[in-house]
Amino acid sequence: MSDAEKGGFVSQVIGDKRRWRRYKARVRQLPPNYRMAVEAIERYLMYFVPADGDSAASMFEDLADLFEQAAADGTLIREIVGEDPVEFVEAFVQNYSEGGYVPTRGRKRLTDAIARAEEERPR
C-alpha cells in the first residue's frame, strides 16, 4: 500500500487528522480509569464498527464529550456503560452508522477492558 493509499485509508476511518489528534489529546487528559475505558471502546469501534471518516470523527468526539462530562461529575464508568458495555457501544454507534456484525471475540475484549478500567481507581 502506498503512502497516499495509507493516508486515504486513515482519513476514511478517522476523518480529518487534526480532529483525530484533538480527540486523542482530550482522551489523554482524562483520569486513567476513564481513559482506559475510552481506549477500550475506541479499539472496539475501530475494529468492529464500520463508519465513514466524518461520522467516525463525530462519534469519537462525542465519546470524549461523554467521558469528560462523566469524569467532571464523578460518574462511575459502570453508570455510563451499564452492565453490558457491548450493548452500550452498539446503541451508541446507532447514532452514527448502520452498525455491523461484531464478532464474539471483540465483545469479550471490550467487556474485559471495561471491567479492568472499573477496577482501576485513581490514586
N, C-alpha and C positions, 0 to 999 in steps of 0.2 A: 504494500500500500504506500503510495507516495505521500509526501508531507502535505500536499494540497488535499489529497483524499482524506488524510487523517484529520486535518483542520475542519474539513466539511463534515466529517462524521461527528467530531466533538461538538461542533455548532448544532448539528442536527439533534444530538442527545441533550445537551445542556443549554443551548441557546447562546446568546452573546457572552463571550468570555469575561467581559468586565462585570456583567451581572453575576456570573458564576463566582468570580473572585470576591465580590462584595458579599455574596451569600456565605461563602466559606469563611470569610473574616468574621462575619456575625456569629457563625457557629462556634468558631474558636473562642469567642468571648463568653460563651455560656458556661455555667458551672459544670464541672467534669461529668457528673451523672447525667445531666440534661444533654450535654454534648455527645456522650456515648449513645444515648437513646436516639438522638437526631442522626448520628452517623450510621446507626443500625438501620434506621428507616430509610435513609438515603441509599445505603447499599442495596437494600431490598428493592427500592424503586428503580435504581439503575439497572439491576439485573433482570427484573421480572415484570416491569410495567412499561409498556410502550408509550412514548409521549414524543411530540414534536418539540423542537428547541424552545419556542416561545412559551408553549404550555408547560414544559418541564421547568423553565426558569421561574415562571409564576408559581408553580407548585412548590418548588424548593423555597422560594422567598416566603410563601405563606406558611410553610412548615417552620421556618426560622421565626416568623412572627409569633406563631402559636407557642413555641417553646420559650421564646424570650419573655412573653407575657406570663406564661406559667411560672418561669423562674422568678420573675419580679413579684408575682403574687404568692409564691411559696407553694404552688400546686404540685402535688406529688405526681410522679411520672405515671403511675397506675391510674390516677384520676384523669389523665389526659388520654391514655391509650386503652384504658379498660383492662379487663382480664384477658382479652384476646387481641394482641397487637396486630395480628394479621387482619382481623376484621376491621380494626381501626384504619389501617393503611388502605385496605381495599375500599372502604367507604370514603376516605379522604381523597383517593385517586378519582373517584367517580366524578368529581367536580372538574377534572382536568383532561380526562381522556376516556376512551371507551373501555379502559382497563384491559385485562387479558388473563390468560391462564397462568397461574403461579404454581410451580411445582412444590410438592410437599417439602422438599429439602429447603427451599427458600423460606417457606413459612416457619419451619422449625428453627432455622438460623435466626430469623427475626425474633421469634418468641424467646429464644435463649438469650439473645443480646439484650433485649429489654429487661429480662429477669436479672441479668448481670448489672445493668445500669441502675436498676431499682435498688440493688444491694449496695451499690457504691454510694456512700454517703459523703457529703463534703466534710472536710475536716476543719 
